[in-house]
Amino acid sequence: MHSARESSPGRSKSVGLGLALVSAVAFGGSGVAAKPLITAGIAPLHVVWLRAAGAALVMLPVAWRHRYLVRRRPVLLAGFGLLAVAGVKASYFAAISRIPVGVALLIEYLGPALVLGWVGIVQRRAVSRAAALGAVLAVGGLSCVVEVWSGLRFDTVGLLLGLAAACCQAGYFLLGDHGSDEGDASPDPLGVIAYGLLAGAAVLTVVARPWNLDWSLLASSARMDGTPVPAAVLIGWIVLVSTVLAYVTGILSVRRLSPQVAGVVACLEAVIATVLAWFLLGEHLGAAQLAGGAVVLAGAFIAQSAAPARPPSAPVAGGRPEAAGSKAPAGHGTAAE
C-alpha cells in the first residue's frame, strides 16, 4: 500500500496550500473571539493562557500517544513550545503595550521574510524569486491593512519586542519543518504540537499568573458588536479552532510545502482577521486596507507558485521507501496522516 509520501506532487502541493489557508483562517479568527473577552474584563495575557492551556488539555491524549518524543526530541519540543506557542504571543502583547497595534502586527509578520533570510544565508539553500517577491508584496500589503502610519511613534524597546515576536514566528515555521527530510524517522507533527502546547502553557502560566483571573467572568457573556455571546463559546472557539485546528493544519502545510512558502501564505491571517472584524465586530475597512489586502493576496499567490513539488518516495524491495541514506530535499517533508 502506498503511503501519503507517494502521492502525486501536484496533489500534495494543492493539499498543502489548502491546509495553509485553513490555518490562516483559523488563526485569523482568534482576535475576533478574543476582543469581546478582553472587553468583558479578562486580561489579554489571561486570554492567551486560557487558549494555550485549553489546547494543551485537548491535545493531552495525543501527547501521551507520542510520549517517546520526550526522549528522542526534547530540544525540538521545548523550542516549539517556547517560540511557536509562548514566545510569539507574549512578545506581541508586550510590544503592543509600547507601540501601536498595527506597527507591532506588521513587525511580527516580518517572520516569513526572516525565514527566507535564514534559508538563504544560514542554510545556504536557494530561495526562489517568486517566494522573495511574494514576501515583499505581503509585507507591503500588510502595512496598508494594519495602517502602519496611524499613530506611529518610535520606541526602541517596543520595536525590539515586535522583532522578537517575528523571530518566534519564524521559529514556528522552521521548527515545523524540522526533521521532515528523515523519512519514517520524522517526528510526528501532531506529537510536536501537543508537547509544544504543553510547554508553552507551562511558560505562560508563569508569565500570565492565572491565579489572579476572575473565573466568574468565564460563566458570563461578552458582547460581539452588541450581541451577547457566552464567554465559554468564545473560549471554546479560541481553543479548538484558533489554536488546535490552526496549529495542526499549519504544521502539516509546512511539511507539504516549505517554511518560506507557508510563511508567506500565513500573512493572509492579518487580512482575514481584518475582514472578520469588519463583519463580526463592525470595524469597517478603509480604501487603503482593501488595497493592502489585495496586495497581500497577490503576494501569497506569487509565493505559492514557488511551492516545491514533493517527489514521491522511491520504493525499494518489499515496497518500502528508500532508506534514510537518501534524504529528500529540505522543505519537502512528510505529513503524518
C-alpha positions as CSV (number, residue, x, y, z in Angstrom):
1,M,0.0,0.0,0.0
2,H,1.4,3.4,-0.9
3,S,1.9,6.0,1.8
4,A,1.0,9.6,1.8
5,R,4.5,10.5,0.7
6,E,3.9,8.6,-2.5
7,S,1.0,10.8,-3.7
8,S,1.4,12.9,-6.8
9,P,3.5,16.1,-6.2
10,G,0.7,18.3,-7.7
11,R,-1.9,16.9,-5.3
12,S,0.4,17.3,-2.3
13,K,1.0,20.9,-3.2
14,S,-2.7,21.6,-3.5
15,V,-3.4,19.9,-0.2
16,G,-0.6,21.9,1.4
17,L,-1.9,25.2,0.1
18,G,-5.4,24.3,1.3
19,L,-4.1,23.4,4.8
20,A,-2.2,26.7,4.9
21,L,-5.3,28.7,4.0
22,V,-7.4,26.8,6.7
23,S,-4.6,27.6,9.2
24,A,-4.6,31.3,8.2
25,V,-8.4,31.5,8.6
26,A,-8.3,29.6,12.0
27,F,-5.5,31.9,13.4
28,G,-7.2,35.0,11.9
29,G,-10.4,34.3,13.9
30,S,-8.6,34.4,17.2
31,G,-8.7,38.1,17.5
32,V,-12.4,38.4,16.7
33,A,-13.2,36.0,19.5
34,A,-10.6,37.3,22.0
35,K,-11.6,41.0,21.8
36,P,-15.0,40.6,23.3
37,L,-13.5,38.6,26.1
38,I,-10.9,41.3,26.8
39,T,-13.6,44.0,26.6
40,A,-15.6,42.0,29.2
41,G,-12.7,42.3,31.6
42,I,-10.4,39.3,31.0
43,A,-6.8,40.5,30.8
44,P,-5.1,39.8,27.4
45,L,-2.4,37.6,28.9
46,H,-5.1,35.5,30.7
47,V,-6.9,35.0,27.3
48,V,-3.6,33.8,25.8
49,W,-3.1,31.5,28.8
50,L,-6.7,30.1,28.5
51,R,-6.0,29.5,24.8
52,A,-2.8,27.6,25.3
53,A,-3.8,25.7,28.5
54,G,-7.2,24.6,26.9
55,A,-5.5,23.4,23.8
56,A,-2.9,21.6,25.8
57,L,-5.6,19.7,27.6
58,V,-7.3,18.8,24.3
59,M,-4.1,17.5,22.9
60,L,-3.1,15.6,26.1
61,P,-4.1,12.2,24.7
62,V,-2.0,12.9,21.6
63,A,0.9,13.8,23.8
64,W,0.6,10.5,25.7
65,R,0.4,8.5,22.5
66,H,3.7,10.2,21.3
67,R,5.4,10.3,24.7
68,Y,8.5,8.7,23.1
69,L,9.2,12.2,21.6
70,V,10.2,13.5,25.0
71,R,13.1,11.1,25.0
72,R,14.0,11.4,21.3
73,R,13.3,15.1,20.5
74,P,13.4,17.1,23.8
75,V,15.0,20.2,22.3
76,L,12.6,20.3,19.4
77,L,9.6,20.1,21.7
78,A,10.9,22.7,24.1
79,G,11.8,25.0,21.2
80,F,8.4,24.7,19.7
81,G,6.7,25.4,23.0
82,L,8.9,28.4,23.8
83,L,8.9,30.0,20.4
84,A,5.8,28.9,18.5
85,V,3.4,28.9,21.4
86,A,4.5,31.2,24.2
87,G,7.1,33.4,22.5
88,V,5.0,34.8,19.7
89,K,2.1,35.9,21.8
90,A,4.0,37.0,24.9
91,S,6.3,39.2,22.8
92,Y,3.4,40.6,20.7
93,F,1.4,41.6,23.8
94,A,4.5,43.1,25.4
95,A,5.1,45.0,22.1
96,I,1.6,46.5,21.9
97,S,2.0,47.9,25.4
98,R,4.6,50.2,24.0
99,I,3.9,50.7,20.2
100,P,0.7,50.9,18.1
101,V,-1.0,47.5,17.4
102,G,-0.7,48.0,13.7
103,V,3.0,48.5,13.9
104,A,3.5,45.6,16.2
105,L,1.5,43.3,13.9
106,L,3.4,44.4,10.8
107,I,6.8,43.7,12.6
108,E,5.5,40.3,13.7
109,Y,4.7,39.4,10.1
110,L,8.3,40.0,9.1
111,G,8.6,36.4,10.2
112,P,8.3,35.0,6.7
113,A,11.0,37.4,5.5
114,L,13.2,36.2,8.3
115,V,12.6,32.6,7.2
116,L,13.8,33.5,3.7
117,G,16.9,35.0,5.2
118,W,17.6,32.0,7.4
119,V,17.1,29.6,4.5
120,G,19.3,31.6,2.1
121,I,22.1,32.8,4.4
122,V,22.3,30.3,7.2
123,Q,21.2,27.1,5.5
124,R,22.7,28.2,2.2
125,R,19.7,26.9,0.2
126,A,18.3,28.6,-2.9
127,V,15.4,30.9,-2.4
128,S,13.2,31.3,-5.5
129,R,12.5,34.8,-6.8
130,A,8.7,34.1,-6.6
131,A,8.9,33.4,-2.8
132,A,11.1,36.5,-2.2
133,L,8.8,38.7,-4.3
134,G,5.7,37.3,-2.6
135,A,7.2,38.1,0.8
136,V,8.0,41.7,-0.2
137,L,4.4,42.2,-1.5
138,A,2.9,40.6,1.5
139,V,4.8,42.9,3.9
140,G,3.9,45.9,1.8
141,G,0.3,45.0,1.7
142,L,0.2,44.3,5.4
143,S,1.5,47.8,6.1
144,C,-1.7,49.1,4.5
145,V,-4.0,46.5,6.1
146,V,-2.8,47.4,9.6
147,E,-2.5,51.2,8.7
148,V,1.1,51.3,10.0
149,W,1.2,55.1,9.6
150,S,-1.6,55.6,12.1
151,G,-0.2,56.7,15.4
152,L,3.3,55.7,14.5
153,R,5.9,56.6,17.1
154,F,9.4,55.3,17.7
155,D,10.0,53.2,20.8
156,T,13.2,51.1,20.8
157,V,12.1,48.6,23.3
158,G,8.7,48.2,21.6
159,L,10.3,47.6,18.2
160,L,12.7,45.1,19.7
161,L,9.8,43.2,21.3
162,G,8.0,43.2,18.0
163,L,11.1,41.9,16.3
164,A,11.2,39.2,19.0
165,A,7.7,38.2,18.0
166,A,8.8,38.0,14.3
167,C,11.7,35.8,15.3
168,C,9.5,33.5,17.2
169,Q,7.1,33.3,14.3
170,A,10.0,32.4,12.0
171,G,10.9,29.7,14.5
172,Y,7.4,28.3,14.3
173,F,7.8,27.7,10.5
174,L,11.3,26.4,10.7
175,L,10.7,24.1,13.6
176,G,7.5,22.9,11.9
177,D,9.7,21.6,9.1
178,H,12.4,20.2,11.3
179,G,13.2,16.6,10.6
180,S,10.7,16.4,7.7
181,D,13.5,15.0,5.5
182,E,14.1,12.0,7.7
183,G,11.5,9.7,6.1
184,D,10.0,7.3,8.6
185,A,12.1,8.7,11.4
186,S,10.5,12.1,11.0
187,P,8.9,13.3,14.3
188,D,5.1,13.1,14.1
189,P,3.8,16.7,13.7
190,L,0.8,16.1,16.0
191,G,3.1,15.0,18.8
192,V,5.3,18.0,18.3
193,I,2.2,20.3,18.5
194,A,0.9,18.5,21.6
195,Y,4.1,18.8,23.6
196,G,4.7,22.3,22.2
197,L,1.3,23.4,23.6
198,L,2.1,21.7,27.0
199,A,5.5,23.5,27.2
200,G,4.0,26.8,26.0
201,A,1.2,26.6,28.6
202,A,3.7,25.9,31.3
203,V,5.7,29.0,30.4
204,L,2.6,31.2,30.0
205,T,1.4,30.0,33.5
206,V,4.4,31.8,35.0
207,V,4.0,34.9,32.8
208,A,0.2,35.3,33.0
209,R,-0.3,34.2,36.6
210,P,-3.8,32.8,36.0
211,W,-4.5,32.5,39.7
212,N,-5.3,36.2,39.5
213,L,-8.0,35.6,36.9
214,D,-11.6,36.4,37.8
215,W,-13.0,33.0,36.9
216,S,-16.6,34.2,37.3
217,L,-16.2,36.1,34.0
218,L,-16.0,32.7,32.2
219,A,-19.6,32.0,33.1
220,S,-20.9,35.3,31.9
221,S,-21.5,36.7,28.5
222,A,-19.4,39.0,26.2
223,R,-20.8,41.4,23.6
224,M,-19.8,40.9,20.0
225,D,-20.9,44.1,18.1
226,G,-23.7,44.5,20.6
227,T,-24.8,40.8,20.5
228,P,-24.3,38.9,23.8
229,V,-22.3,35.7,23.3
230,P,-21.4,33.2,26.1
231,A,-17.8,33.6,27.1
232,A,-17.5,29.8,27.2
233,V,-18.4,29.7,23.5
234,L,-15.8,32.3,22.6
235,I,-13.1,30.4,24.6
236,G,-14.1,27.2,23.0
237,W,-13.6,28.8,19.6
238,I,-10.2,30.1,20.5
239,V,-9.1,26.8,21.9
240,L,-10.5,24.3,19.4
241,V,-10.4,26.4,16.2
242,S,-7.9,29.2,16.6
243,T,-5.3,27.0,18.4
244,V,-5.7,23.2,17.9
245,L,-7.0,23.3,14.3
246,A,-4.8,26.3,13.4
247,Y,-1.6,24.7,14.7
248,V,-2.4,21.2,13.2
249,T,-3.2,22.5,9.8
250,G,-0.3,25.0,9.9
251,I,2.4,22.5,10.7
252,L,1.0,20.0,8.2
253,S,1.1,22.7,5.5
254,V,4.7,23.4,6.3
255,R,5.5,19.7,5.9
256,R,3.9,19.6,2.5
257,L,5.2,22.9,1.2
258,S,8.2,24.6,2.7
259,P,8.7,27.1,5.6
260,Q,9.2,30.1,3.3
261,V,6.2,29.5,1.2
262,A,3.9,28.5,4.0
263,G,5.1,31.6,5.9
264,V,4.1,34.0,3.1
265,V,0.6,32.3,2.8
266,A,0.2,32.8,6.5
267,C,0.4,36.5,6.0
268,L,-3.2,36.2,4.9
269,E,-4.0,35.8,8.6
270,A,-3.9,39.6,9.1
271,V,-6.2,40.2,6.1
272,I,-8.6,37.5,7.3
273,A,-8.6,38.9,10.9
274,T,-9.4,42.4,9.5
275,V,-12.2,41.1,7.3
276,L,-13.7,39.1,10.1
277,A,-13.6,42.1,12.4
278,W,-15.4,44.1,9.7
279,F,-18.3,41.6,9.6
280,L,-18.5,40.4,13.2
281,L,-17.3,43.4,15.2
282,G,-18.4,46.3,13.0
283,E,-14.8,47.5,12.4
284,H,-15.1,48.8,8.9
285,L,-12.3,48.8,6.4
286,G,-10.9,51.8,4.6
287,A,-9.8,52.0,1.0
288,A,-6.1,51.6,1.9
289,Q,-6.9,48.5,3.9
290,L,-8.8,47.0,1.0
291,A,-6.0,47.8,-1.4
292,G,-3.4,46.3,1.0
293,G,-5.5,43.1,1.3
294,A,-5.4,42.8,-2.5
295,V,-1.6,43.2,-2.4
296,V,-1.2,40.5,0.3
297,L,-3.4,38.2,-1.8
298,A,-1.2,38.9,-4.8
299,G,2.0,38.2,-2.8
300,A,0.6,34.9,-1.5
301,F,-0.5,33.8,-5.0
302,I,3.0,34.6,-6.4
303,A,4.7,32.8,-3.5
304,Q,2.6,29.7,-3.8
305,S,3.9,29.3,-7.4
306,A,7.3,28.6,-5.7
307,A,5.8,25.8,-3.6
308,P,8.1,22.8,-4.1
309,A,6.7,19.7,-5.8
310,R,7.3,16.9,-3.3
311,P,8.8,14.0,-5.1
312,P,7.3,10.6,-4.4
313,S,9.4,8.3,-2.3
314,A,11.2,5.8,-4.4
315,P,10.2,2.3,-3.4
316,V,12.7,-0.4,-2.9
317,A,12.4,-4.2,-2.4
318,G,9.4,-5.1,-0.4
319,G,7.6,-1.8,-1.3
320,R,9.3,0.2,1.5
321,P,10.5,3.7,1.0
322,E,14.2,4.4,0.4
323,A,16.5,4.1,3.4
324,A,17.4,7.2,5.4
325,G,20.6,7.4,3.4
326,S,19.0,9.4,0.6
327,K,17.1,12.3,2.1
328,A,14.5,14.3,0.3
329,P,15.3,18.0,-0.3
330,A,14.7,20.2,2.7
331,G,11.2,21.5,2.9
332,H,9.7,18.5,1.1
333,G,8.8,16.7,4.3
334,T,6.1,14.4,5.0
335,A,2.8,15.0,6.8
336,A,1.7,12.3,9.2
337,E,-1.8,11.2,8.3
